[in-house]
């Protein structure tokens, strides 16, 4: 028997046995499942496969909605979710399996890079003054093993790795680190280029600087970097990626910028794409001819960049604006697109990530919701997902936790879906509309990410 107070085994009516007390408000019941309002402000589906047991939630949706369960389908309506039909037969979802609790590594992780079997991450230890940090982890172990650590004079915002060298974009300089011995990384050169974003192609490094410039750096001799051409940017460079001979730059309120780098030392601006729904551009990820933007309160935006000189808007979709998060509405800060799933990191609680199927980029379909940190004991607090990188079936989310000593969380993405939206036109759902006045978009983000401004 499912009640507001909990789940009871009533096989012996005179002695009912309380099984669970944490399902909160029960909305609907089927023979093998119960749809309940979860304690995290979410609608959760629990399965009861055997008498006397109720599994952990297998699907999770937003709260503030009515819901009905029929076999493997959840029907939602009203308020946050709008009209929705969800296939809940899908099992899985990202599963948090490890977090780097204090072990001498940065508490705030801003930049990450992977080369071979090693994860390189950088960030800062909060304090006055802030101290920067860079570490190396061996990913060939079941739990990533710390093998090397290096203190830096400034907070590390971005990392690029090439061969035996790592390039660190720091708040006060560009640093070059020799990583030929992963257990003993060491600084070998610096340049006066405080940077937020970096991209590397061959022997040319591109730095998006704090003073809003794109700067070319010749690293053919990594121990003697040579600063070259500098181009003014419209706003803060948040992240950069290279595909072929095109450099794509997510420029805060400047949108998606595309540069021709066929001549590496002389990038040429191809386009500045800044449509409604695609700004602020906090991060960019590429998959084929599609660029995916983490667009703050506008959620996830998809842009066709088959012709970088003439990008076109494909679609956009807002995030799950739970009313219980500390900083509603949900705000997209990082994105990773791979295997037809776009993972969107948010400014939320407990390192929250949402997943969208982009098999048809014009009809983004939500397939994953969760508040992941709670799976490994992280309490709710202000959390910012700063970066997302993939390694095999794992995803590493770099995070800034306001009060906890955790810099990143590792997720198992073997089966990334825990629900599948079946509504034919999900872009029309009222649920996916969230809004922050344009005058406050940047200030909200900058307030919580002081290293960006």
C-alpha positions, 0 to 999 in steps of 0.5 A, a space after each residue: 500500500 502506497 500512502 503519503 506517509 510511506 509504503 507498507 506491506 499489507 500482506 498481513 493486514 493486522 500487522 502492516 510493515 512500513 517499508 519506505 518513508 521517503 517517497 513524499 507525495 504519491 501521485 499514481 500507482 501501478 502494479 510494479 511502480 509508484 510515481 511520487 514527488 521526491 524530496 529533491 523537488 522532483 517527480 520520481 518513478 519507483 519500481 516494485 519488482 518483488 513483494 516488500 521491496 521498492 527500488 531506488 528511483 529509476 526515472 526523475 522528472 521535474 516537480 510542480 506537475 501532475 502525473 499519471 503512470 500507465 505501465 512504462 509510460 508517464 503522462 504529465 501535465 500542468 505547470 512545470 512539465 507542460 504536456 508530456 508523454 515519457 517512456 520510463 522503460 528506459 533504465 540507467 542514467 548517469 551514475 556518480 561513482 567517484 569524487 575527488 575529496 580533499 587529497 591535496 588537489 584543487 577544490 574548485 576545478 575550472 579546466 580539464 583535459 585528457 591525453 592518453 590515460 591521464 586526466 589533467 585538471 586545474 583550478 584553485 584553492 579558495 582563500 585570500 589570496 586564491 592559490 592555483 593548482 594543477 594535478 595529474 591523474 591515472 585513469 587506467 585505475 578503477 578509481 582515478 589515482 593522483 600521481 602528480 600535483 603542481 601549485 600555481 601562483 594563479 587560479 587555473 581556468 583552462 588547460 590544453 595538452 600536447 605531447 609532453 607539455 600542458 598549457 595552463 590559462 591562469 588568471 595572471 599568466 599563461 604557464 607551460 608545464 613539462 608533463 613528461 614525468 606525470 609524477 613530477 610536473 614542473 613549470 618551464 615557461 610563462 607568458 604575460 597572457 591571463 587567459 580564460 580559454 585555450 585551444 591548441 592545434 599543432 604548434 599553435 596555441 590560441 588564448 582567449 584572454 581576460 581583457 577580451 582578446 584572441 591571441 596567437 602563441 607560437 609554441 613550436 619551442 614550448 619552453 620559449 612561447 612567442 606571442 603573436 597576433 591579437 584580435 579584439 573580441 566582443 566580450 569574455 571568451 568562455 571556451 574554444 574548440 578547433 575542428 579542421 581549420 576552423 576555431 569556434 569560440 564561445 564568447 559570453 554575450 558575443 555568441 558563437 565566433 568562427 575563425 579560419 585558421 588555415 594560416 595558423 598565425 593569422 586567424 580570420 573572422 568568418 562569422 559572429 553568430 548571436 541569435 536569440 536563444 544562443 546567448 550567453 555562450 558559456 561553453 561550446 562542444 562540437 559533433 560533426 556539423 553541429 555546435 552545441 552551446 551552453 546558453 545560460 538561462 536559455 539552456 541548450 542551443 544547437 547551431 549548424 556550422 557546416 558552413 562556418 561563415 554562415 551558421 544557422 540556428 537549428 533549435 534550442 531548449 531550456 533546462 529543468 527549472 526546479 523551484 527547489 534549486 538555490 538559484 532558479 531558473 536553471 542556468 547552463 554553464 557547460 556542455 559535452 556532445 557525444 554519441 547523440 547525447 548532449 550533457 549540459 552542466 548547470 548552476 544548480 545543486 549537487 553537480 546537476 547535469 541534464 541530458 538531451 538526445 540530438 539524433 534529430 537536432 531540430 527536435 531535442 528530446 530530454 532523456 536524463 535528469 538527476 541531482 547526481 551529487 547526492 549519490 556519493 554523499 554530496 550535500 546540496 549547496 551552490 554548485 557550478 559545473 565548470 567543464 565536462 570531458 569524456 573518457 570511454 564510458 566515463 564523464 568527468 564534471 569539473 565543479 565549483 562547490 561553495 562549501 565542499 572540498 570536491 573539485 570534480 565528480 566522475 560519472 558512469 555513462 554506459 547507459 545515459 538515459 533514464 527517461 525518453 521524451 515521446 512528445 512529438 514537438 517538445 520545443 513547444 512545451 511550456 516547461 522548457 521556457 525559462 527567462 532571466 532579463 537580459 540585463 541580469 544574465 551576465 551579472 548573475 553568472 559573473 557573481 557566481 564565477 568571479 574568475 570570469 570577470 
